[in-house]
Amino acid sequence: MTLDALAVIAILTASLIIFLKHWPLLIAQVLLTIGIFTLGGLFLNMIYIVQIIFSLWIFVRLWNAINYNYLLELEKTSRIPQSYTEGSRSGRKRNFLY
């Protein structure tokens, strides 16, 4: 994998983190991206692996957030029984990493 491809993956991961609304992870991604461009040798290979695993984890979290939003919409339109909005809860989340 080239450095350019890894930079594209880092930028896409940062945009997914913005969708998830989790700012500390965005700072961690920016620091990881800076590490991609400043470190070399063995550390660069470790950062490649960490970036790929981190990107996949963020993608799974985004997938879960999309599923949560879809189920919440079904609940609020009374198409499925209530579980997230039970007991007059709104079903809102501060961020989607939990």
N, C-alpha and C positions, 0 to 999 in steps of 0.2 A: 504494500500500500504506500502510495506516495504521500508526501507532506501536504500537497494540495487537496487530495481526497480526504485526508484526515481533517483539514481545516473546514471543508464543506460539511463533514459530519458534525464537527463542533458547532458550526453556525446553525445547522438544522436542529441540533439538540438544544441549543440556547433558545431558539424560537419555540420549541415544544415546551420548554420550562416556562416561558412567558405565558403560554396558554394555560399551564397548570397553576399559575399565580403563586409561585414559590420563589421568593426573591433570594433567600440564602443559597439555594441551589444554583441560581443564576450567577451569583458571585463565585461559587465554586467552579462553575463551568467556564467563566471568564479566566479564572486563575489557571485552570487546566489548559485552556487555549493558549494562554501566555507561556505556560510550560512547554507546550508543543513547539513553539517558535524559538524558545531560548535554550532549551536543554538539548543535548545530543548524546550519542552513544547508547549505552545500556538503558539510561533513564528514558530515552526516547522510545525504545521498544516497550518499556513498562507503561509509559503514558499511552501508547497505541492500544495496548490491551485494556487499560483502565477506561479509556475513552469509548471503546467499543462496548464494553460491559455497561458503562454508565448510560450510553445512548440506548441500548436495548432495555435497560431498566426504566428509563424515562418513557420510552415508547409503550411499554406494558402499562405504566401508570396512566398515560394518556388514553390508552384503550379502555382501561377501567373507568376513567372519568367519563368517557363518551357513553359507555354502557350505563353508568349511574345516571347520567343526564337523561338518557332514553327511558330508563325505568321510572325515573321521577316524573317525566312527562306523561307516561302511561298512567301513573298513579293519580296525578292531578286531574286527568281527564276521565277518571273512574273506569278505566279499561282493565285494570288489574287491582287486586286487593291492596289495601294500604299496608306498607311496612316502613317506608322512610318518612311518611307524613302522618303517621299514626299519633294520636293524642295532640292534635293541633300544632305539630311541628311543621316548619316550612320546608325542611329537607335541604336547606342551604348548607354548604361547607365553606370553611375559610380557605382551604386549599385542597387539592385532590391527591395528596400523597399518602393519605391515611386510608 
